[in-house]
Amino acid sequence: MFGYTTVNKPEMKFKEYDLYHSYYCGLCTVLKKRFGLTGEFTLSYDGAFLCALLSDLYDEKDVVSARRCGMHPIGKHAIRTNSVTDYAADMNVLMAMYKCRDDWHDDKKLARKIIADILGRKTSSIRKEYESKIAVILQSMKDMDEIESTGNPEPEKMAELFGKSMAEVYAYRHDEWEKYLRTFGDHLGRAIYYMDAYEDIFLDIKKGRYNPYSDIYTRPDFEGIARQMVTEELQEACIAFEKLPLIENVSILRNILYSGIWTRFNIVASKRSGVQNTDEAAKADDSFFSEEAIKKTDKDSDGTEDRQGDER
């Protein structure tokens, strides 16, 4: 997908990182098993985050094993899979396929078209299962293409449309948690769209591609505007997130949402401002990961303090 929902590793305990990495490697294993080497190529942090979130929420029984692979040939590493891993792999591949198609549409990158065609064949057997989700995603993409064709810079509308797609990805089941997962996915998707547009703005302008920030990127307050738009969407996403009864993986997921997701944004921002120390840039929003920030989000979510100790 996009690779923004990554961990802030220095802020994690070793056992937390090992647990997260086992979900990541488990997703990689399932991608290869279900979709071959091309499917494995689509492995993303976004898919691992989805897997860790849904595995915790639905208390899935994990199957833990160990193996070597091309990326880790020396020692065996833990692999954690369950029924959610299959779903995360399906969503990972579908979203990667549509992104490759979009890249081909925008830039005529032949390699992206080839990958999209291969993934199209690989996913033919699962598309019926996700027919309603795919319909929403394709309609959103069509609406985004129409806005792009006009050249009108409409960041809020474009983010809203991408948020609809991500809401479908996170809506795993039709149950009591669906509305929170949809809200979470919606606002997380909007934040990711803003981040991606911010990161690509100068390259898009150089290549004559559409970017929703094309009318404001030269303003002296652009950096602040872009950061505020991301922050507001992430705050809404976190309010929905804190309503989910998460236990086992909650510290990992909070690390990503309150800290890790800012890493790429802050590195890009630091380069543009001339800051060379990217470690400092990556920590620029550590205050967003503070205990006070988490408690505030918990309280905003339902008017009460932290609910993570509640029974499911």
C-alpha positions in Angstrom: 0.0 0.0 0.0 1.7 3.2 1.1 4.1 2.3 3.9 3.3 5.0 6.4 1.9 2.9 9.3 5.3 1.9 10.5 6.8 1.6 14.0 9.0 4.0 15.9 11.5 1.2 16.8 13.6 3.1 19.3 10.5 3.7 21.4 9.5 0.0 21.5 10.5 -2.8 23.9 12.4 -5.7 22.2 9.5 -8.1 22.9 7.0 -5.7 21.3 9.1 -5.3 18.2 9.6 -9.1 17.9 5.8 -9.6 18.2 5.2 -6.9 15.5 7.9 -8.4 13.3 6.3 -11.9 13.6 3.0 -10.4 12.2 5.0 -8.8 9.4 6.8 -12.0 8.5 3.6 -14.0 8.8 1.9 -11.7 6.3 4.9 -12.1 4.0 4.6 -15.9 4.2 0.8 -15.8 3.4 1.2 -13.4 0.6 3.7 -15.7 -1.1 1.6 -18.8 -0.4 -1.7 -17.2 -1.8 -0.3 -15.0 -4.6 3.2 -16.2 -5.4 6.4 -14.0 -5.6 4.5 -11.1 -7.0 2.2 -11.1 -4.0 5.1 -11.3 -1.7 6.5 -8.2 -3.5 3.5 -6.2 -2.3 4.3 -6.7 1.4 3.7 -3.5 3.3 3.8 -2.1 6.8 0.1 -1.1 6.3 -0.8 -4.7 5.9 1.1 -5.7 9.0 -0.6 -3.0 11.0 -4.0 -4.2 9.7 -3.1 -7.7 10.7 -1.9 -6.8 14.3 -5.0 -4.6 14.8 -7.7 -7.2 13.7 -5.8 -10.1 15.3 -6.1 -8.4 18.7 -9.6 -7.1 18.3 -11.0 -10.5 17.3 -8.8 -12.5 19.7 -7.6 -14.8 16.9 -5.7 -17.9 17.8 -2.2 -17.5 16.4 -0.1 -20.2 14.8 3.5 -19.5 15.5 6.4 -21.1 13.7 9.9 -20.2 12.6 11.7 -20.3 9.3 14.5 -18.8 7.2 13.8 -16.8 4.1 15.6 -14.8 1.4 15.6 -11.7 3.6 16.7 -13.5 6.7 18.9 -16.4 5.5 21.1 -16.9 8.5 18.8 -17.5 11.4 15.2 -18.6 11.7 12.6 -15.9 12.6 9.2 -16.1 14.2 6.1 -16.2 11.9 2.7 -15.5 13.3 -0.5 -16.3 11.3 -4.2 -16.7 11.8 -7.4 -16.3 9.8 -7.0 -12.5 9.9 -3.6 -12.9 8.1 -5.5 -14.2 5.0 -7.8 -11.2 5.0 -4.9 -8.8 5.5 -3.0 -10.5 2.6 -6.1 -10.2 0.3 -6.5 -6.5 1.1 -2.8 -5.8 0.8 -2.7 -7.4 -2.7 -5.9 -5.7 -3.9 -4.8 -2.2 -2.8 -1.4 -2.8 -4.3 -3.0 -3.8 -7.6 -5.1 -0.7 -7.7 -2.1 1.5 -6.9 -0.1 -0.1 -9.7 -3.0 0.6 -12.1 -3.1 4.2 -10.9 0.6 4.6 -11.4 0.3 3.2 -14.9 -2.6 5.6 -15.6 -0.7 8.6 -14.3 2.9 7.9 -15.4 2.6 5.1 -17.9 5.2 3.1 -16.0 5.3 -0.2 -17.9 6.6 -2.2 -14.9 3.5 -1.1 -12.8 1.2 -2.2 -15.6 2.9 -5.6 -15.7 2.6 -6.0 -11.9 -1.0 -4.9 -12.0 -1.9 -7.4 -14.7 -0.2 -10.2 -12.8 -2.0 -9.3 -9.6 -5.2 -9.1 -11.6 -4.9 -12.7 -12.6 -3.7 -13.8 -9.1 -6.7 -12.2 -7.4 -9.4 -13.4 -9.8 -10.5 -16.1 -7.4 -11.0 -13.7 -4.4 -12.7 -10.7 -6.1 -16.1 -12.3 -5.9 -15.7 -12.6 -2.1 -15.0 -8.9 -1.8 -17.3 -7.7 -4.5 -19.1 -5.0 -2.4 -15.8 -3.7 -1.1 -14.2 -3.6 -4.5 -17.2 -1.7 -5.9 -16.7 1.1 -3.3 -13.0 1.2 -3.9 -13.4 1.4 -7.7 -16.0 4.1 -7.5 -13.8 6.1 -5.2 -10.9 5.8 -7.6 -13.1 6.8 -10.5 -14.3 9.9 -8.6 -10.7 10.7 -7.8 -9.7 10.4 -11.4 -12.5 12.8 -12.4 -11.3 15.4 -10.0 -7.7 14.9 -11.2 -8.9 15.4 -14.8 -10.2 18.8 -14.0 -6.9 19.8 -12.4 -8.8 21.4 -9.5 -6.8 21.2 -6.2 -9.3 19.7 -3.8 -7.4 18.0 -1.0 -10.4 17.6 1.3 -12.5 15.9 -1.3 -9.7 13.7 -2.6 -8.8 12.6 1.0 -12.5 11.9 1.7 -12.6 9.6 -1.3 -9.5 7.7 -0.4 -10.8 7.5 3.2 -13.8 5.6 1.8 -11.5 3.0 0.3 -9.6 2.5 3.6 -12.9 2.3 5.5 -13.7 -0.8 3.4 -10.3 -2.3 4.1 -10.7 -2.0 7.9 -14.4 -3.1 8.0 -13.5 -6.8 8.5 -16.9 -8.0 9.7 -20.5 -6.7 10.0 -20.6 -6.6 13.8 -20.6 -4.2 16.8 -17.0 -3.0 16.0 -17.6 -2.3 12.3 -18.6 1.4 12.8 -15.5 2.1 14.8 -13.2 0.3 12.3 -14.9 2.2 9.4 -14.4 5.5 11.1 -10.8 4.6 12.0 -10.0 3.5 8.5 -11.7 6.5 7.0 -9.7 9.1 8.9 -6.5 7.1 8.8 -6.9 6.9 5.0 -7.4 10.7 4.8 -4.2 11.3 6.9 -2.3 8.9 4.6 -3.5 10.7 1.5 -2.5 14.0 2.9 1.0 12.6 3.8 1.5 11.1 0.4 0.4 14.4 -1.4 2.8 16.4 0.9 5.7 14.1 0.2 5.1 14.1 -3.6 4.3 17.8 -4.2 7.6 19.0 -5.7 8.0 15.9 -7.8 4.4 16.1 -9.0 4.8 19.8 -9.9 8.1 19.0 -11.8 6.5 16.2 -13.8 3.2 18.0 -14.4 1.1 15.6 -12.4 -1.9 16.3 -10.3 -1.4 17.2 -6.6 -4.1 18.6 -4.4 -1.6 21.0 -2.8 -0.6 22.6 -6.1 -2.2 26.0 -5.3 -0.7 26.4 -1.8 2.7 24.7 -1.8 4.5 27.9 -2.3 2.9 29.7 0.6 5.2 30.3 3.6 2.7 28.6 5.9 2.3 25.5 3.7 4.3 23.2 6.0 2.1 24.2 8.9 -1.1 23.7 6.9 -0.1 20.3 5.7 0.9 19.1 9.2 -2.3 20.4 10.7 -4.4 18.6 8.1 -2.6 15.3 8.9 -2.9 15.9 12.7 -6.6 16.5 12.6 -7.3 13.3 10.7 -5.0 11.2 12.9 -6.7 12.6 16.0 -10.1 11.5 14.7 -8.7 8.1 13.8 -7.2 7.7 17.3 -10.5 8.6 18.9 -12.2 5.7 17.1 -9.2 3.5 17.7 -9.4 4.0 21.5 -13.0 2.7 21.5 -11.8 -0.7 20.4 -11.2 -3.3 23.2 -7.6 -4.0 22.4 -5.2 -5.6 24.8 -2.3 -7.8 23.5 -1.1 -5.5 20.7 -2.3 -2.1 22.0 1.1 -0.7 22.9 2.5 -1.7 19.4 -0.5 -0.1 17.7 -0.2 3.1 19.8 3.4 3.3 19.0 2.6 3.3 15.3 -0.4 5.7 15.5 1.0 8.2 17.9 4.6 8.2 16.8 5.7 5.9 14.0 3.4 7.2 11.4 5.0 10.6 11.6 8.5 9.3 10.9 8.4 9.6 7.1 6.5 13.0 7.2 9.1 14.5 9.6 12.1 13.2 7.5 10.6 14.9 4.4 9.9 18.1 6.4 13.4 18.1 7.8 15.0 17.8 4.4 12.9 20.7 3.1 13.8 22.9 6.1 17.5 22.1 5.8 17.6 20.0 9.0 20.2 17.3 8.7 19.5 15.3 11.8 16.7 13.1 10.8 16.7 11.3 14.1 15.7 14.6 15.7 13.1 15.1 13.0 11.6 11.7 13.6 11.1 12.6 17.2 9.6 16.0 16.5 6.1 14.7 17.3 7.0 12.6 20.4 4.7 14.8 22.4 1.8 13.3 20.3 2.8 9.9 21.8 2.9 11.2 25.4 0.8 9.7 28.1 -1.2 12.9 28.3 -2.0 12.7 24.6 -3.2 9.1 24.9 -5.3 9.9 27.9 -6.9 12.9 26.1 -7.7 10.7 23.2 -9.2 8.1 25.5 -11.3 10.7 27.2 -12.4 12.3 23.9 -13.5 9.0 22.6 -16.3 8.4 25.0 -16.0 10.9 27.9 -14.2 8.4 30.1 -10.6 7.5 30.9 -8.7 4.6 29.4 -10.9 1.5 28.6 -8.1 -0.9 27.6 -8.5 -3.0 30.7 -12.2 -3.7 30.0 -13.3 -7.3 29.3 -14.2 -8.1 25.7 
